[in-house]
């Protein structure tokens, strides 16, 4: 990752959804490392009722690390519901 970040040469960097696959206990360290190394945004697929608590936790960790969490969703209603519940405002529609 360090080589890829260096190769970006100061461009804005968004990290993919790999953070979704990390154990909850490893997410804080990983997001802090990303933020410390110039990443600005992290993508997540965590949507749906089953993932609401995990998404809320991930959003709190991202905010603490000064990262912007971007939720990938293919459902407008789901995006609205998540925004209301968790005050998330960054979504990308997958269609």
N, C-alpha and C positions, 0 to 999 in steps of 0.2 A: 504494500500500500504506500509506503513512504516513497518508493520510486515513481509510482503513478502520480502521486500528489506533486512531487517535484517536477514531473514532466508536464503537469498542467500549467506551470509557469505563471501562477497568480490568477488563473481563471477561476470562476466560481465552481465549486465542487459539490456535487450531490452524490451521496452514497446510496447504493441500492438497498434492496429489501433483506439482505443477509442478516441484519440485526434481528429479524423475526425468528430466525432459526437458533439464535443463541439462548442458552438457559437464562432465566431471569437474573440469576446471581452474577452473570457475566456482562449484562447489558450496560450497567453504569460505567464500568471500566472501559468498555469498548467505545461507548459514546463520548466519554471524556477524552480518550485517545484521538478519536476522529476530530473533535472540536479543537484540541490542542495542536493538531496538525493541519488545520486550515479548511476542514470540511464545514460547509454551511448548512446543508440540508441532508436529512435522512428519510428515505422512503420506507413505508410499511404497508403491508396488506392486511394488518390486523383489523378486521371489521366484523360486524355481527355481534349478537348478544353474548355469545360464548367468549368473545375476546374483549369485551368492554373494559373489564378491570385491568387486563394486561395492557391494553392500549392506553388507558389512563395513566398507569404506572410508567410506561414507556414515554409518554408525553411529558410527564413530570421530570423524568431523568433527562430528556432532551432539553427541556427548558433550563434546567439547572446547569447543563453543559453549554448553554447558549447556542443550541442547534434548533433549527426549524424542522419539526416533524411534518412530513407530507403524507397524507393517507391516500392510497390508491384504491379507488372504489368504482364499481360499475353500476352503482345504484344511487340515484339522486336522493331518494327518500332516506336511504341509509346514511348518506353524507349529512343530510339535514339533521337527522336524529343524533348522530355523533357530535355534530357541532353544538347542538343544544345541551347534550349531556356533559360533554367534556370541554366545551369552549375551544374546539379545534377549528381553525379557519383556513387551513391549507389542504386542499383536495385536488387530486388529478383524476379525471374520469377515464376509465378504461373501457372503451367501446370499439 
